């Protein structure tokens, strides 16, 4: 990623400034300017455009909006950069309060972002949603805002962050840069797979225990089996069950044989029981059939009587058709006689009605004459109806015209009144618009006042920030003093301990050496050849190693005291500078805010005064904006009212013309009404009365016509009825004569049929025959009864013969004994079958469980072997191994860190003249899970390695610079996924001496050959002399800054 341009609009101190990084042919350039001018804001702009955050955690993007920005000014950052042969443009705006595009007032505009991708100058893609832009940039740059500030953009106070960061923070950066998360995911997948396998093993073990508990044991094997199950001896359980299954099979075979023998006995007894039961049934049935035969014998007289009655009914049945025909002829004759008599009476009644209708018609002759007169009168009146209707229509039109004329007069009056009101309102609105110039002057005055208040507010915030920094520094001074006192105490104790141990060791060594001197030889210490009273020293437990450790501890404590003392002095000086700077700022603010009438003394007074002035200013702005809004509204009203006045004037003229037209039309209609009324008779009624008279005449005409029509119709109807009645009377007489003839013939046919049946029927009277006729219907049932009786007699006789043969010479059985024997035999079979089924079920159940158990044992053996291997692999990849606690991903990250340190050592040795060299901390504590990425430096001056935390400020800056340069080189060389073509450094050079500064610059200039842009922010004067290409930030003293360039030819 290589920056091209950065356009800042109302962002921080920049009103509208564009920075063109392409102006610098030499990739190394300096960003210079006074403190607070906005140098770091350039980095904030880049970081905000890319990641929606500033380069420091203490600055929110929404707070970067310029203090001098008005509601009409949009805060916007436009950043273009190149990356892998493509150009990218990001336009980002924070949430801000802006003036409404339409109408008065302001609105809260939401944050927005636009990312455009160009290839060879042509747009290929554009994203406008934050949830699309964020992942796109992170995938493109392979880093987030925090990592960007550690690798590309090193903000003030954060330069040493990656160098001294703990292992976890380094791991988060390196993991994303080198895409090593796959190793962590692999380790997690292996761990999840291990948990799955372990769960499967537990489930298999539970299944095995469940199967073992489901086995059915005999009493003699139960105790041994329970002991084996409790001790998890599955092989012993299987052996016991195999022996039990063999015994169960043998017992099952014996039980089957016993069941077969018992079944044979049951079969024999069942057959005997069946034979005895049938004998008893036959004996009872024989007795029953004999009784039935006797009953039938007693019924024979009754049966003979029924047979005689049946023969008589059959003779009656033979004459039944002739009897029925005669009865029908008799009924028909009676009906025809009644009909003939009724037709005669009906004819007489209809003749009477005809005579009455003819008399009524004769009496209604005068109605016919009145009908003729009424019709003539109605014809004459019909000629007057059109005139009546014309008069009514003209009268209606006249009333409508008179009403319209009155409405036109009302409309004209209303329009005239509205025109007068519009003129009054127009004068009022013109008076309001006349105050516009006065309000615009007030707006200009308030704008000037706004800039002054914004500057005072910025100064107040700066002093508040200074107070926080002073408080923080004071806490750091107190902490540093406490740490220094503790370190000095520890150093005194460690030095005393070292001297004590060293003295004890020397005394012990001297005694040992003296004991080894030959007699008579002079002492190398005192020169004497005799020591009558040598010092007696007890055996010492002090070793040279312990003395060395104590000496090293004392030296470490001394270094710590020196470092803390330097840190304390630096903090005290920083605190003094901060307090002095604050006093200067407060003095300037008091001088600016105080007035001749009210001089302020403290910062709190200034702060309150600024707050009050801002509140007053905002109230004045709101009041003036409301007044301007009223003016604008009045201008709109004036335009509308002028247009309305013109329209009303034209409408009044149109209304006057319309009223005159309607008055003329009403007069013309009134003349026409008078003319039409003259055509009617002098005493002519009104149209309503005329129509009422017509209705009365029409009703009279209809009533007379109906009465005359009814009389004519009554005569016609009565005549037709007499004709019909005469015809019906003649027909009825003929039918009566024919019916008499049919009865005579039927009587003769019946007498012949009776004579044909013989004397048995001839002797009977007709009444007796009539009584027998209804009984003919029972003849079929009677015949069936006679046939059934004969059949029953034959069946009983046959049954008695057969039963006597089956029971002859058979002894009487003992049924109780036979049934008891059969019951006992069946009970024995049931008991033997239950025993057999129990043995079979137990064997089959156990056989099924044994197969399951053997399968589970085999599965568990294979699973345990697999789980053990997987557990060892998980232990290694997740840092749970016996020899190392580093996980696979942390081991890979450590490998990448070693590569970075190897490259960084080339620059570090150059920058420190070979004194320092980066090393990975190899102490045992660094092989824990969350460690392994701590960095030490080897100090060639003392011949030992130490933590980077012990480096001084200047040494830390040089080490961090070397590490940052190496990190970019290794990333590009190793992964190829991240192109770090730019490095920006904010401050830090002030901690270097002149030689170290030159060395650092030479190292940075050597990076130019790698086509890498390096921008430095610093106020160090030596850098301004050594770096010719400069981006200069110039402050105008009113909170605004401009960008200028200094380019070496």
Buried (B, 14 or more C-beta within 10 A) or exposed (E): BBBBBBBBBBBBBBBEBEBBBEEBEBBBBBBBBEEBBBBBBBBBBBBBBBBBBBBBEEBEBEEBBBBBBEBEBEBBBBBBBBBEEBBBBBBBBBEBEBBEEEEEEEEEBEEBBBBBBBEEEEEEEEBEEBEEBBEBBBEBBBBBBBBBBBBBBBBBEBBBBBBBBEBEBBBBBBBBBBEBEEBBEEBBEBBEBBEEBBEBBEEBBEBBBEBBEEBBBEEEBBEBBBEBBEEEBBEBBBEBBEEBBEBBEEBBEEBEEBBEEBBEBBEEBEEBBEEBBEBEEBBEBBEBBBEBBEEBEEEEEEBEEBBEBBEBBBBBBBBBEBBEBBBEBBEBBEEBBEBBEEBEEBBEEBBEBBEEBBEEBEEBEEBEEEBEEBEEEEEEEEEBEEBBEBBBEBBEBBEBBBEBBEEBBEBBEEBBEBBEEBEEBBEEBBEBBEBBEEBEEBBEEBEEBBBBBBBBBBBBEBBEEBEEBBEEBBEBBEEBBEBBEEBBEBBEEBBEBBEEBBEBBEBBEBBEEBEEEEEEEEEEEEEEEEEEEEEEBEEBEBEEEBBEEBBEBBBBBBBBBBBBBBBBEBBBEBBEEBBEBBEEBBEEBBEBBBEEEEEBEEBEBBBEBBEEBBEEBEEBBEEBBEBBBBBBBBBEBBEBBBEBBEEBBEBBEEBBEBBEEBBEBBEEBBEBBEEBBEEBEEEBEEBEEBBEEBEEBEEEBEEBBEBBEEBEEBBEEBBEBBEEBBEBBEEBEEBBEEBEEBBEEBBEBBEEBBEEBEEEBEEBEEEEBEEBBEBBEEBEEBBEBBEEBEEBBEEBEEBBEEBEEBEEEEEEBEEEEBBEBBEEBBEBBEEBBEBBEBBBEBBEEBEEBBEBBEBBBEBBEEBBEBBEEBBBBBBBBBBBBEEBBBBBBBBBBBEBBEBBBEBBBBBBBBBBEEBBBBBBBEEEEBBBEBBBBBBBBBBBEEEEBBEBEBBBBBBBBBBBBBBBBBBBBBBBEBBEBBBBBBBBBBBBBBBBEEEBBEBBBEBBBEBEEEEBBBBBBBBBEBBBEBBBBBBBBBBEEEBBBBBEEBEEE
